Amino acid sequence: MRNREMFHWTQEAYLYIDLMCKREFVRGFRAIDAEQSLEELKILDAGCGTGALTRELREHFEPRSIFGCDIEKQSIDECKNQNPHIHYFVHDLLKPMQTGIKFDLVIFSTAIAQFSEAEQLKVINNVKDQLNEGGFIWITDINDDATANLFNHLSANYQVVYKNKYSKHLFNKFFIFPLAKHLPISLLRIIDNLSIGSNILTQIIIKT
């Protein structure tokens, strides 16, 4: 991966919260880049929602091409209007894709936990059929019983390129979130390490 000025450091504490999440985002792409150049990747954001992730991919990582899919037609229509240079389509992840397109990387960003444990495996198998040989599946999601079992299954059956746990949206369970703007960064780091008021996410990237 070429050296890029991806994210500007700031001493604003509330922006530090966002940077902690983006740090993991960058680490994941560095791990993939060690296996295959990012500029060669054809990427699908599965369950793309409003298209925020696809916009960041296009802005910061310059992959070969970017696609996004979601079950909500309204969301896809909005994505197409806002991001005309990105390819979007409506799709139910519980069903096989009929696009005829093969991807190098499929990303699930907080999308897998919406499915039951049995459905999660079905979704993963569906996207595996759309991957080029040696393609990657990248999952970032909350930890519950179903996703924990999925992460263990993937770790046991595939090559793990990167795996880590981290917290997201510090203070999101409390009304004091606005106070983050007034707290020193040193205190935010301590609270983050203790996972106080945070959703703990697991990030795993496998090579199929």
Disulfide bonds with the S-S distance in Angstrom:
none
